[in-house]
Amino acid sequence: MEDESRASHDVASNQDLLQTSSTSSRWFSGPTLSESPILDLLNATDKKERDRLTEKWRDHKLEELNFVGIVAALLTGCLTTGTGSWPNFIPGGEAQPWQVRTCWFVGIIFGLTSILSAADQTIRLHRISAHRNAPRRIRMLIRGDKKKTGGQIVPARPRMFIWQLPVFFLICATVAMMTGIWVLVWIATMETGKFVWKENAKSAVAFTVVTGVTAIIFFWSQKLLHASVHEQDDDSEF
């Protein structure tokens, strides 16, 4: 009875902690998917269970970092080699506006930072895993100097956010690229500072409609994929 009461208390505490923990990735993975595993591996009562959860988190994090690094490299390559060959919509063959070039360069910086962050975290996890007591060292890396609060260990918000940096910079690079395309398409509809309904305007409208529909579907899918895990539910219900 005492063990069950303690487990129930830990579950309730973790649920409360999830409400106040980092919100950096809620739009794309949900708070439980990114934060709950970390709270579980730090606060499990049994050391063997903590080690098992830590190794599981490490393996999945390494796979995630590998995927993010590949995608960021592809996107950065697209920005560095592909943007110069985009069709020039500007009337008279003028150079691309400075706003467009700025978006390209900013996107390249974000993409390279995403690759660097993913590589750095991957190398750190591999090196720590070579130590004798690797799971404990990984937990120390995650928690930092944070002490127990109300019987629970909760990493500081910056430390929770650090592990989402590669994905964060990848998203920023994608937004920068899309913004550059948006500006390029719509500036081409202007002649002598006035909007002109010609072929470029038709292309801009079609681009806007497709982009809007795609964005709606994307965020709708993210909403459906946001499934909070209710730890108090019985496993037999699912």
C-alpha positions, 0 to 999 in steps of 0.5 A: 500500500505504501509503494502504491501510494508513493507511486501515485504521488510521483505520478501526480507530481509529474503531471503537475510538473508538466504543466509548468515545464518548458513549452518550446516544443508544444506546437510540434510534439506536445509537452508530454512527448518531449518532457515527460520521459525526462521527468520519468528518468530523473525521478524513477524510484528504482536505480535500475529503472532510472538507468533503463529509461535513461538508456532508452531516452539516449538511443531515441535521442541519437536517432532523432538527432541523426534524422534532424541533421540529415534534413537540416543538411538537405535544406541548407544545401537547397538554400546554398545551391538552389536559390541562385537558380530560382526563376527571376520573376522580377520585371526587367531581369533586375537582381533579387531584392535585398529582403529575399537575399537576406532570407536566404542568408538567414536560412543558411545560418539557421540550417548550419546551426541546426547541423552543428547543434545536432552534431554537438549533442550526438558527440556528447552523448556518444562520449558520455556513453563510453563511461563506466556509469554512463546513465548517471552521467547522462542524467547529471548532464540533463539535470545540471545543478538543479536540486529536488523541488517538492521531492522531484527533480525538475531541470531548468527550462533552458536545459529542457530547451537545449535538447530541442535546439536542433529542431528549433533551428531547423524550423527557423531555417524552413520559415526563412526559406518560405519567407524568401520565396513569399517575398520573391513571388509577390514583389514580382507583381509590382511595376513602378510601385503599383500592383499589376494583374499579369502572369506574375500576379496570377502565379503569386495568387496560386502560390498563396492559395496552395501555401495557405491550404498546405499550412492549414492541413499541416497545423491541423495534423499537428493538432491531431498528433498532440496526444497528451499521455495520461499516466493515471489511465490503466494500460489495459484501456489502450 
